[in-house]
Amino acid sequence: MNELTLTLETVTPLFLGGAEPRDKPPELRPPAFRGAMRYWLRAALGGVIGDSNLEELHRLESAVFGAADEKVGASAILLRLGEQSLNPVSYSTLTQNNKQKKFYGRPGLAYLLFAARETTKEKERSGLVGNFTLHVQKRAGVKDADVFFQEAYVAFWLLINLGGVGSRARRGAGNLRVTNASGDVGILETLSLTIRANTPQELASELSNGIKQCREIIAKTRSQQTITSPSAFDVLHPSVCKLWVVNKSFEKWEEALDEIGKVYQGFRKQRAPDYQTVKDAMTGNNRTLARPVERAGLGLPIQFYYRSLNRERAGLEGEEHDRRASPFLLHVTRLANGKYAVVLLWFHAVFLPPREKLRLHNRNISVTGNPPDDELVSVFITKSDPMNHSSLKDKGYSVIEVSYA
């Protein structure tokens, strides 16, 4: 029987889209899951069949989750939401925002979830917390549906253990856990959805074994190919995707994200030499940035703001691509004992297409420069930061690497 009924609980709030995500309560719908699972299936498939044949990769993931192409047709896997008990919680409540004093009780959490804040043009967003039921089953009459079902299950396992659903999922929002699972007993026993770990060390071991099993399931029916480094896209392979667990457990998820978020904010804020590089470009006559802006390796776009320049602003993005998702992902896991652990991921993928430059611009300037590499992620997670002294290691945190080779 290829069918599962899953009861899920939010670990961190779900910030979901919709026609009017700031004016109406967010709504959980199957497409949010389908998109997130498709991302993780692409990463898992790429880690086995390689990252060079994008056409074949698209064909395989579309066979599982469908495509608009008439030759592919509908998804082989059906996702249906059942009973829901979800309640909205505002950004201000989550971050303990005192609007009168312009103060956040949880500044690190506010930084990680900043896209949900109120702006001069938009209301603040709310996240959903609670539990709901998700039904996963194969579509009748589809050839190779058993294989597709197992691959969809792999995608779901990775989503639950490493990713999230909705906005700010790369910064710890939309993380979920399975509280009950029934249906296809075979796959549930082979690759459990239940977290049994009670400590960060145990979680690192559990993730290691689980990711290895995910890759073995994919490799049973797909031929293995080589991976380039950096990879063409986010690929789950030991040579281009590194994982760590922060070696500390937290009493609450809010505490976990707030602590790590404060360190991450400090690591990015007024970062040298980027701060002066951008300021010089805004005040000089050069048409190029003097050096790559290293902070861009954590994702684009970036907005720079200088009080010392009469509150002048400038945006940094790619010449052709205004956005580049961060290669750094942060995930919160609820341990079996009720405490929380933080998982960190680094996808070492191509930053921008070949020969594309960065562009710093505002109403007065348009300056280009070479893109950086993404080694700043490794500095933040595992190394001392000699210039800014602001990495996790500098702030007293250690991490446990998750090996899955």
N, C-alpha and C positions, 0 to 999 in steps of 0.2 A: 504494500500500500504506500503510494507516494503522496502523502497528505499529512500536514502538521497543523495543530492548533496550539498557538503560543500565547501565553499571558505575559505581557511586558509591563515593566514599571520604569518610569523616568528616574534616572540617576541625577541628571542635570536637566534643566528646563528645555523644552522644544520651542525654538523660535521659527515659526512656519510662515510661508508666504501666503499668497492669495490676492484677490482683486484689491482689497483694501486692508493690508495687514496691520496698519496703525489705527484704523478707525473702527474695526470690528474685531471681536475675539478670534484668535487664530483657529484654524480648523485642520485636523489631521486627516489626510486623505492618502489612498494607496500610491499615487504618483510620487509622493515624497520618499516612500520606501523603495519604489522601483528605481528611482534615480540614484539613490545612495547605494543600493545593492549592485546596480550596474557598474558604478565606479569601482567597487571592490572586486567584482568579477573581472573587470578589465585588468586591474592590478595583478590578480592571481593568475589569469591566463597569460598575461605578458611575462610573468615570472617563470613560465614553463615553455611557451612556444616562442619566446623572444619578442623583441620590440621593433623589429625591422619590417615585418609584413603587416602593416596597419589594415589593409583590406581584409585579410584573413581574420584578424582580430575582430574587426567590426562584424564580419559574418557570424563568428562564433557567439559573440555577446548578443547579437540581434536574434540568433536562433533561440536563445534562452529568454530574453526579455522583449523581443519584438522590435519592429521598425516600421517606418512609414512606407518603405519599399514594398511594392506589391509582391515581389519575388520572395520576400521574407515573411511578411504577414504578421499575424498576431503573436503575442508572447506565448511560449510553451508553458510558462508558469503563471498561475493566477494568484493574485494577492487580494485578500478581502478583509476589511476591518470589521470586527464584531463589536461587542459591548465596550463602551468607553466611559471612564470616570476621570475626566481631565478638567482641571481648573486653571484659569489664567492667573499669572502673578506678574505684576508690573516690574519693569526694569528698576524703577526707583525703590520698590520694596526689596528686590533681590540684592541691590547694591547698598541699601541703607542710605539713600540719597537725602541729604538735608538741603533742600533747594534754597532756603533763606540764607544759610551760611556757606552755600556752595561747597559742601563737604560730603565725601563718601565714606561711610563707615567701613566699606569693603572696596578700597580703591583698586586693588589688583583685579578683583572680579569686574569692577566697572570698566577697567581698561580692556580686558579680554572680550567683554560683551558690548563694547562702545557703540557698535552699529545700531543697537536697540535704543540708544539714548534719545531724549527729546532734542530737537533742533529748532532753530528759528522758523523753519518751514514745516516741520513734521512733528506729530505727537510721538511720544515714546511707545515702544512695543512691549508686548507681554509675552511671556513664555508659558507653555502648558506643563503642568506637573500632575502626576497621578498614574493611572494604569489603564490598559486597554488590551483587547484581544486581536491577534492577527492570524488569519488562516492562509496557509500556503499549500497549493496543490498543483499537480500537473494537469494540463489541458488534455482531454480525451482525444485519442486518435492522432496524436503527434508522434512522428517517427523519432526514435532516440530520446523519448521523453524521460526515461529513467536516468540517462546521463545528464540531461539538462536539469533535472530536479536536484541531483547531487551537486552540480555546479552552483545552482541557486542557493543551496544550503551552505556551501562553502562561502559564498558571498555574504550570506546572512551572518554566519559565524564571525567573519572578519568585521562586518559592520558593528556587531554587538561588542566585540572585544577590542577593536582598535578605532572605530569611527563614530559617527553620529549622524543624526538626521536634522535637516533644516539649516537655517542661517547660523553662522559662527560655530559650525560643527568642527572646524579645524582648531578652534580655541576652547574646546571643552563643553560646548553646548550640545544639547540633543543626544546625550549619551543614555543608553538604555540597558536594562538587564532583564533576563528571562526568569520569571518566578515559577512558571509551570509550562511543561511541554508534553504533548501527547500526539500519537499518530504513528509515524514511521519509526518504530522502535529501533530498527537496525542502524539507521544513520545517527539517531540520538545516542546510542551506546558507543558507536564508533568515534564520534566527535561531539562530546557533550557541550550543551549550551549553558550549563550551570557552573558558576565559579565556586571552586572548592578551596581556594587559597585563603589563608588567614593573615599572611604577611606579604610584604613586597617581594621578598626572596621567593616565596612559594608561587606568587603570581608570575614572576619572570620565568620560572620553570614550567608552569602551566601554559603560558603563552608560547613558549618555545616548542613544546610538544604539540600544541594545537595547530600552530602555523605549519609545522612539518607535515602533520596529517592533511591539512588543507592542500598543500602542494603535492602530496602523494596521490590524493583523490583526483586532482586535475591531471597529473602525469599518467594515470592509468589509461586514459583515452586520448591523450595529446602527446605528440612527439616533442621532445625537449630540444631547444635551440639556444644559441648563445645570446648574451645580453651585452649591449654596449654600455660604456660608462663615461659620462652620465647617460642614463637611458632616455629614450625618446619621449617617454611619459612616465607617470608614477607607476612603478613596477615593483611587485613584492618578490624580491630576489635578494639573497644575502649580500651580493656585490654592490647593490645600489639602494637598498633600503635597510637602515639601521633602526633598532628599537632599544629603548631603555625603560626601566621602571625606577622612579625616584625612590630612594631607600628611606622612606618615611611613610607611616600611615597617619591618616587624619581622622578626626572624630566626625567631621561633617564635610559634605562636598563643597560647601561654600568656603570653608577654611582651606581646603586643598587648592581650589582655583584662586582664591585671594592671595595665598602665600606665593604660589608659583607666578601668578600674574604680576605681583609687585616686583619680583625679581626680573621678569621679562620686560616690564615697563622701564625699570631702571637701566636695563641692558641696552635698550633702544634709544632712550631719551638723551638728547644732546650728545650723541655718540661721536667721539673723536676717532679719526679726523673728519668724518662726514660733515659734522656741524660746520666746520670752517670751510670745507670744500664747497658746500652749497652756498654759504654766505658770501664767499669770494666771487662765485659765479653770478650772484645776484647784484653785486656792487661793482663788478669789473666790466671790461669791454671784451673779454674773451668770448669766443663762440663755442668753446668746448670746456667741459669739466676738467679740472686739473688732474683728477684721478677718479677711478670708479667709486661710486657711492656704495660702500660695503653693505650698508643697511638694506639696500634694495634687494639683496639676496634673500631677505626674509619675506618678500612679497611686494607687489605693486598694486595700486599706486600708493605714493607717500605724499603727504601734505607737510610742508615745512612752514614754520611760523616764527618770525623774529621780532620780538618786542623792540630790540635795539635798532631795528630798521623801520621804525614807525609802524610796527605791526604788519609789516609786509609779509605776504604769503607767496608760495610757489609750489607747484605740483610736479612730481617726478613720476614718469611712466615710460613705457616703451614707445618708440616712434610709430609703430604700427599697432601695437597692442596696449590698450590703456590699463589692462589688468593682467596680473600674473599671480595665481594662487600661491600662497606660501608653501614651501617644501617642508615646513615644520608643522607637525600635528600634535595636539595635546588631547589626551583622553582621560576621563575619570572612571575608575572601576570601583564598584561596591564589593568589598571582600565578604567572605562567608561569615565573618564575625561582626559584620555591620559597619566596620570602619572603611575608609576609602584610600585608594592608591592612585597615583598619577603615572600614566604611560606616555612616553614621548617617542615620536617617530620622525625620521628624516628620510624623505624621498630625494635621492640624488639624481635629479632629472635635468634635461636641458633647460636652461633658464629662459632664454628667448630664441627664436629662430636665428640661424646663422646670419651674421652681419647686421642684425638689427641693433640699433643703439638706444640708449636711454635719452629722454628729452625732459629737461627742466624748463618749465615755462610759467609765465603769468602774463599780465597785460603789458608788461614792459620788456620782457626778455624771452628768448627761446634758445636754449643752450643744449647741446648734445654731448654725450660722453659714452665711453665703453661700459657695458654691463659688468658687474662683479661676478665672482663665483659664489657658491653658497656655503663656503667653509665656515661662515659666521654661525651657522646652526651648530656645527660641531664644537665651536668655541663656547657657545652658550651652555651646551649640555654637559660637556665632558672636560673642558680645559679651563685653565686660569686665563683671565683677560688682562694681559700685561699693561694695556694702555688705560682701560676704563675700570678695571677691577670690579666687574659687575656681573660675572657669570654665575651659574648655579654653584660651581665649585668655590668661587670667591665668597659666596654668601653662606657657605657651610653645608651645602647639600651634596650628597653623593648619589650616584646612579648605578643600577645593575644592568649590564647589557643583556639583551635577550638574543641568544644565539640560536639560529634555526638552519644552519648550513647542513 
